[in-house]
Amino acid sequence: MMLAWPLILDANPDQRVDPPFVFIGLLPVILAVVLAEISEGGMDARVLAILGVLSAVNAVLRGVSAGTAGLELVFFLLILGGRVFGPGFGFVLGCTSLFASALMTAGVGPWLPFQMLVAGWVGMFAGLLPRRVTGRREIAMLIGYGILAAYAYGLLMNLWGWPFILGVEVPGQDSTELSYAPGAPLLENLHRFVLYTLLTSTGGWDTGRAITNALAIGLLGPAVLTTLRRAARRARVERR
């Protein structure tokens, strides 16, 4: 509901549509979930140390790459960390990485809870990929997942802010066929949103993110996976 509210909101065409500020207040709730995951006993001190190191590295990588033209290096390490340490670790790593990078780059804003949540999902689903796949097939699987995750991340992040970035259609005023139309049928607004995403991010930012993920996992994935698995043997983490 945090992300899909524009598609499920029931509003009259002439009714004012305000941002869902209540969802912005969910940042402390997301942080509480992260802390609960850490404190439940699924991670020992060594895993927490690894979590801190990876979060710091991701924060630096995000600050260096800055997302220019979709060049974002934060996701490949997030995917590999989730793959090695499991979905719970991946979710926490996604949240802490985005939170730490936002503090470093002054990127704290109403978009941050959504970025943390979606990045957490990227790490979580990486940890849910089939465990029996190994070797080159594993790298190929992770590359495919990295490409899919890049487009999914862009799609979901577009969804929450689409009405405020492009504007809301108001009767009697200029608007575009891509604008959010309050009270319109679900399929009509979904059609508008898909067109908006295709024209604004799919061919640019999302594709750049997908290429970055694929290259980083393909070139660095084997070495990083070996390093993380060596560290995982000396630590304890429950895969949940």
NUMI-689924 format. One record per residue (C-alpha): residue in one letter; x, y, z. Coordinates in steps of 0.05 Angstrom, whole numbers, padded with zeros to 5 digits. Layout:
<recs>
<rec residu="a" xx="X" yy="Y" zz="Z"/>
...
</recs>
This chain:
<recs>
<rec residu="m" xx="00000" yy="00000" zz="00000"/>
<rec residu="m" xx="00059" yy="00047" zz="00012"/>
<rec residu="l" xx="00078" yy="00040" zz="-00061"/>
<rec residu="a" xx="00013" yy="00026" zz="-00098"/>
<rec residu="w" xx="-00032" yy="00078" zz="-00065"/>
<rec residu="p" xx="-00041" yy="00119" zz="-00130"/>
<rec residu="l" xx="-00074" yy="00058" zz="-00162"/>
<rec residu="i" xx="-00120" yy="00041" zz="-00104"/>
<rec residu="l" xx="-00139" yy="00112" zz="-00080"/>
<rec residu="d" xx="-00213" yy="00126" zz="-00088"/>
<rec residu="a" xx="-00219" yy="00200" zz="-00102"/>
<rec residu="n" xx="-00265" yy="00245" zz="-00142"/>
<rec residu="p" xx="-00235" yy="00279" zz="-00204"/>
<rec residu="d" xx="-00244" yy="00348" zz="-00172"/>
<rec residu="q" xx="-00219" yy="00326" zz="-00104"/>
<rec residu="r" xx="-00152" yy="00350" zz="-00078"/>
<rec residu="v" xx="-00100" yy="00294" zz="-00074"/>
<rec residu="d" xx="-00048" yy="00302" zz="-00019"/>
<rec residu="p" xx="00015" yy="00259" zz="-00010"/>
<rec residu="p" xx="00007" yy="00201" zz="00039"/>
<rec residu="f" xx="00046" yy="00234" zz="00094"/>
<rec residu="v" xx="00027" yy="00178" zz="00142"/>
<rec residu="f" xx="00071" yy="00131" zz="00101"/>
<rec residu="i" xx="00130" yy="00179" zz="00108"/>
<rec residu="g" xx="00125" yy="00168" zz="00183"/>
<rec residu="l" xx="00137" yy="00094" zz="00173"/>
<rec residu="l" xx="00213" yy="00105" zz="00171"/>
<rec residu="p" xx="00218" yy="00092" zz="00246"/>
<rec residu="v" xx="00176" yy="00029" zz="00237"/>
<rec residu="i" xx="00222" yy="00003" zz="00183"/>
<rec residu="l" xx="00282" yy="00017" zz="00228"/>
<rec residu="a" xx="00247" yy="-00020" zz="00284"/>
<rec residu="v" xx="00238" yy="-00081" zz="00239"/>
<rec residu="v" xx="00312" yy="-00078" zz="00222"/>
<rec residu="l" xx="00331" yy="-00074" zz="00296"/>
<rec residu="a" xx="00284" yy="-00132" zz="00312"/>
<rec residu="e" xx="00315" yy="-00174" zz="00258"/>
<rec residu="i" xx="00384" yy="-00159" zz="00286"/>
<rec residu="s" xx="00366" yy="-00171" zz="00359"/>
<rec residu="e" xx="00325" yy="-00235" zz="00350"/>
<rec residu="g" xx="00388" yy="-00278" zz="00354"/>
<rec residu="g" xx="00393" yy="-00295" zz="00281"/>
<rec residu="m" xx="00459" yy="-00259" zz="00275"/>
<rec residu="d" xx="00520" yy="-00263" zz="00319"/>
<rec residu="a" xx="00572" yy="-00209" zz="00332"/>
<rec residu="r" xx="00613" yy="-00228" zz="00272"/>
<rec residu="v" xx="00554" yy="-00224" zz="00225"/>
<rec residu="l" xx="00535" yy="-00156" zz="00254"/>
<rec residu="a" xx="00607" yy="-00134" zz="00240"/>
<rec residu="i" xx="00601" yy="-00158" zz="00169"/>
<rec residu="l" xx="00534" yy="-00123" zz="00163"/>
<rec residu="g" xx="00566" yy="-00058" zz="00187"/>
<rec residu="v" xx="00624" yy="-00064" zz="00138"/>
<rec residu="l" xx="00580" yy="-00080" zz="00078"/>
<rec residu="s" xx="00532" yy="-00023" zz="00096"/>
<rec residu="a" xx="00590" yy="00026" zz="00100"/>
<rec residu="v" xx="00620" yy="00001" zz="00034"/>
<rec residu="n" xx="00552" yy="00007" zz="00001"/>
<rec residu="a" xx="00542" yy="00077" zz="00028"/>
<rec residu="v" xx="00609" yy="00098" zz="-00001"/>
<rec residu="l" xx="00596" yy="00064" zz="-00067"/>
<rec residu="r" xx="00529" yy="00099" zz="-00073"/>
<rec residu="g" xx="00561" yy="00166" zz="-00057"/>
<rec residu="v" xx="00614" yy="00154" zz="-00110"/>
<rec residu="s" xx="00568" yy="00130" zz="-00165"/>
<rec residu="a" xx="00513" yy="00180" zz="-00146"/>
<rec residu="g" xx="00464" yy="00144" zz="-00192"/>
<rec residu="t" xx="00485" yy="00185" zz="-00253"/>
<rec residu="a" xx="00452" yy="00155" zz="-00315"/>
<rec residu="g" xx="00433" yy="00095" zz="-00273"/>
<rec residu="l" xx="00505" yy="00080" zz="-00252"/>
<rec residu="e" xx="00492" yy="00053" zz="-00182"/>
<rec residu="l" xx="00542" yy="00006" zz="-00151"/>
<rec residu="v" xx="00503" yy="-00006" zz="-00087"/>
<rec residu="f" xx="00459" yy="-00062" zz="-00114"/>
<rec residu="f" xx="00510" yy="-00114" zz="-00136"/>
<rec residu="l" xx="00540" yy="-00119" zz="-00066"/>
<rec residu="l" xx="00471" yy="-00120" zz="-00036"/>
<rec residu="i" xx="00451" yy="-00178" zz="-00081"/>
<rec residu="l" xx="00515" yy="-00218" zz="-00066"/>
<rec residu="g" xx="00507" yy="-00206" zz="00009"/>
<rec residu="g" xx="00436" yy="-00230" zz="00008"/>
<rec residu="r" xx="00456" yy="-00290" zz="-00033"/>
<rec residu="v" xx="00509" yy="-00312" zz="00017"/>
<rec residu="f" xx="00478" yy="-00294" zz="00084"/>
<rec residu="g" xx="00404" yy="-00305" zz="00069"/>
<rec residu="p" xx="00340" yy="-00264" zz="00061"/>
<rec residu="g" xx="00338" yy="-00235" zz="00131"/>
<rec residu="f" xx="00409" yy="-00208" zz="00125"/>
<rec residu="g" xx="00394" yy="-00183" zz="00054"/>
<rec residu="f" xx="00333" yy="-00144" zz="00077"/>
<rec residu="v" xx="00371" yy="-00112" zz="00135"/>
<rec residu="l" xx="00431" yy="-00096" zz="00090"/>
<rec residu="g" xx="00386" yy="-00062" zz="00039"/>
<rec residu="c" xx="00354" yy="-00018" zz="00092"/>
<rec residu="t" xx="00419" yy="00000" zz="00128"/>
<rec residu="s" xx="00456" yy="00013" zz="00063"/>
<rec residu="l" xx="00405" yy="00063" zz="00037"/>
<rec residu="f" xx="00397" yy="00095" zz="00105"/>
<rec residu="a" xx="00472" yy="00104" zz="00115"/>
<rec residu="s" xx="00483" yy="00130" zz="00044"/>
<rec residu="a" xx="00426" yy="00180" zz="00053"/>
<rec residu="l" xx="00459" yy="00207" zz="00116"/>
<rec residu="m" xx="00526" yy="00213" zz="00080"/>
<rec residu="t" xx="00499" yy="00247" zz="00018"/>
<rec residu="a" xx="00445" yy="00290" zz="00051"/>
<rec residu="g" xx="00394" yy="00249" zz="00015"/>
<rec residu="v" xx="00344" yy="00244" zz="00072"/>
<rec residu="g" xx="00274" yy="00260" zz="00047"/>
<rec residu="p" xx="00204" yy="00232" zz="00040"/>
<rec residu="w" xx="00231" yy="00182" zz="-00011"/>
<rec residu="l" xx="00278" yy="00149" zz="00038"/>
<rec residu="p" xx="00229" yy="00099" zz="00071"/>
<rec residu="f" xx="00209" yy="00075" zz="00002"/>
<rec residu="q" xx="00281" yy="00068" zz="-00020"/>
<rec residu="m" xx="00298" yy="00029" zz="00042"/>
<rec residu="l" xx="00238" yy="-00017" zz="00035"/>
<rec residu="v" xx="00249" yy="-00033" zz="-00038"/>
<rec residu="a" xx="00325" yy="-00041" zz="-00030"/>
<rec residu="g" xx="00310" yy="-00088" zz="00028"/>
<rec residu="w" xx="00266" yy="-00130" zz="-00019"/>
<rec residu="v" xx="00323" yy="-00133" zz="-00070"/>
<rec residu="g" xx="00370" yy="-00163" zz="-00017"/>
<rec residu="m" xx="00315" yy="-00208" zz="00012"/>
<rec residu="f" xx="00296" yy="-00240" zz="-00054"/>
<rec residu="a" xx="00369" yy="-00250" zz="-00071"/>
<rec residu="g" xx="00372" yy="-00293" zz="-00009"/>
<rec residu="l" xx="00312" yy="-00333" zz="-00032"/>
<rec residu="l" xx="00342" yy="-00354" zz="-00098"/>
<rec residu="p" xx="00354" yy="-00429" zz="-00107"/>
<rec residu="r" xx="00413" yy="-00452" zz="-00064"/>
<rec residu="r" xx="00433" yy="-00512" zz="-00106"/>
<rec residu="v" xx="00456" yy="-00470" zz="-00165"/>
<rec residu="t" xx="00532" yy="-00462" zz="-00163"/>
<rec residu="g" xx="00591" yy="-00442" zz="-00206"/>
<rec residu="r" xx="00580" yy="-00406" zz="-00271"/>
<rec residu="r" xx="00506" yy="-00422" zz="-00269"/>
<rec residu="e" xx="00501" yy="-00384" zz="-00203"/>
<rec residu="i" xx="00536" yy="-00323" zz="-00232"/>
<rec residu="a" xx="00489" yy="-00326" zz="-00292"/>
<rec residu="m" xx="00429" yy="-00331" zz="-00246"/>
<rec residu="l" xx="00453" yy="-00272" zz="-00204"/>
<rec residu="i" xx="00465" yy="-00230" zz="-00267"/>
<rec residu="g" xx="00394" yy="-00245" zz="-00290"/>
<rec residu="y" xx="00367" yy="-00228" zz="-00221"/>
<rec residu="g" xx="00408" yy="-00164" zz="-00220"/>
<rec residu="i" xx="00378" yy="-00142" zz="-00286"/>
<rec residu="l" xx="00307" yy="-00159" zz="-00263"/>
<rec residu="a" xx="00318" yy="-00124" zz="-00195"/>
<rec residu="a" xx="00343" yy="-00061" zz="-00230"/>
<rec residu="y" xx="00279" yy="-00053" zz="-00269"/>
<rec residu="a" xx="00235" yy="-00073" zz="-00211"/>
<rec residu="y" xx="00268" yy="-00022" zz="-00165"/>
<rec residu="g" xx="00258" yy="00033" zz="-00216"/>
<rec residu="l" xx="00185" yy="00013" zz="-00228"/>
<rec residu="l" xx="00167" yy="00012" zz="-00154"/>
<rec residu="m" xx="00203" yy="00077" zz="-00138"/>
<rec residu="n" xx="00167" yy="00110" zz="-00196"/>
<rec residu="l" xx="00100" yy="00085" zz="-00170"/>
<rec residu="w" xx="00101" yy="00120" zz="-00103"/>
<rec residu="g" xx="00122" yy="00189" zz="-00130"/>
<rec residu="w" xx="00089" yy="00189" zz="-00198"/>
<rec residu="p" xx="00031" yy="00236" zz="-00181"/>
<rec residu="f" xx="00078" yy="00288" zz="-00150"/>
<rec residu="i" xx="00133" yy="00287" zz="-00201"/>
<rec residu="l" xx="00089" yy="00292" zz="-00263"/>
<rec residu="g" xx="00028" yy="00325" zz="-00232"/>
<rec residu="v" xx="-00044" yy="00308" zz="-00221"/>
<rec residu="e" xx="-00095" yy="00314" zz="-00276"/>
<rec residu="v" xx="-00145" yy="00369" zz="-00260"/>
<rec residu="p" xx="-00208" yy="00380" zz="-00302"/>
<rec residu="g" xx="-00205" yy="00444" zz="-00343"/>
<rec residu="q" xx="-00129" yy="00451" zz="-00337"/>
<rec residu="d" xx="-00072" yy="00429" zz="-00380"/>
<rec residu="s" xx="-00047" yy="00359" zz="-00367"/>
<rec residu="t" xx="-00016" yy="00301" zz="-00404"/>
<rec residu="e" xx="-00038" yy="00230" zz="-00417"/>
<rec residu="l" xx="00015" yy="00208" zz="-00368"/>
<rec residu="s" xx="-00012" yy="00247" zz="-00309"/>
<rec residu="y" xx="-00046" yy="00213" zz="-00250"/>
<rec residu="a" xx="-00122" yy="00218" zz="-00256"/>
<rec residu="p" xx="-00157" yy="00216" zz="-00188"/>
<rec residu="g" xx="-00218" yy="00172" zz="-00189"/>
<rec residu="a" xx="-00202" yy="00141" zz="-00257"/>
<rec residu="p" xx="-00209" yy="00066" zz="-00266"/>
<rec residu="l" xx="-00151" yy="00023" zz="-00243"/>
<rec residu="l" xx="-00132" yy="00001" zz="-00313"/>
<rec residu="e" xx="-00132" yy="00072" zz="-00340"/>
<rec residu="n" xx="-00085" yy="00097" zz="-00286"/>
<rec residu="l" xx="-00042" yy="00034" zz="-00293"/>
<rec residu="h" xx="-00037" yy="00048" zz="-00368"/>
<rec residu="r" xx="-00016" yy="00120" zz="-00353"/>
<rec residu="f" xx="00036" yy="00096" zz="-00303"/>
<rec residu="v" xx="00066" yy="00044" zz="-00350"/>
<rec residu="l" xx="00073" yy="00096" zz="-00405"/>
<rec residu="y" xx="00104" yy="00145" zz="-00355"/>
<rec residu="t" xx="00155" yy="00093" zz="-00332"/>
<rec residu="l" xx="00173" yy="00071" zz="-00403"/>
<rec residu="l" xx="00185" yy="00143" zz="-00425"/>
<rec residu="t" xx="00221" yy="00169" zz="-00364"/>
<rec residu="s" xx="00263" yy="00114" zz="-00333"/>
<rec residu="t" xx="00261" yy="00046" zz="-00367"/>
<rec residu="g" xx="00305" yy="00063" zz="-00426"/>
<rec residu="g" xx="00352" yy="00108" zz="-00384"/>
<rec residu="w" xx="00362" yy="00102" zz="-00310"/>
<rec residu="d" xx="00335" yy="00031" zz="-00303"/>
<rec residu="t" xx="00374" yy="00004" zz="-00362"/>
<rec residu="g" xx="00437" yy="00037" zz="-00336"/>
<rec residu="r" xx="00426" yy="00005" zz="-00268"/>
<rec residu="a" xx="00414" yy="-00062" zz="-00301"/>
<rec residu="i" xx="00478" yy="-00058" zz="-00342"/>
<rec residu="t" xx="00517" yy="-00036" zz="-00280"/>
<rec residu="n" xx="00490" yy="-00095" zz="-00240"/>
<rec residu="a" xx="00505" yy="-00145" zz="-00295"/>
<rec residu="l" xx="00577" yy="-00121" zz="-00306"/>
<rec residu="a" xx="00593" yy="-00115" zz="-00232"/>
<rec residu="i" xx="00565" yy="-00184" zz="-00215"/>
<rec residu="g" xx="00598" yy="-00216" zz="-00276"/>
<rec residu="l" xx="00667" yy="-00185" zz="-00264"/>
<rec residu="l" xx="00669" yy="-00182" zz="-00188"/>
<rec residu="g" xx="00617" yy="-00233" zz="-00167"/>
<rec residu="p" xx="00661" yy="-00296" zz="-00163"/>
<rec residu="a" xx="00714" yy="-00262" zz="-00121"/>
<rec residu="v" xx="00665" yy="-00226" zz="-00075"/>
<rec residu="l" xx="00623" yy="-00289" zz="-00065"/>
<rec residu="t" xx="00686" yy="-00328" zz="-00046"/>
<rec residu="t" xx="00706" yy="-00274" zz="00004"/>
<rec residu="l" xx="00636" yy="-00269" zz="00035"/>
<rec residu="r" xx="00629" yy="-00345" zz="00041"/>
<rec residu="r" xx="00696" yy="-00350" zz="00075"/>
<rec residu="a" xx="00672" yy="-00298" zz="00125"/>
<rec residu="a" xx="00605" yy="-00334" zz="00132"/>
<rec residu="r" xx="00640" yy="-00398" zz="00154"/>
<rec residu="r" xx="00668" yy="-00362" zz="00214"/>
<rec residu="a" xx="00602" yy="-00329" zz="00232"/>
<rec residu="r" xx="00532" yy="-00353" zz="00250"/>
<rec residu="v" xx="00470" yy="-00331" zz="00215"/>
<rec residu="e" xx="00402" yy="-00364" zz="00213"/>
<rec residu="r" xx="00372" yy="-00365" zz="00143"/>
<rec residu="r" xx="00300" yy="-00341" zz="00151"/>
</recs>
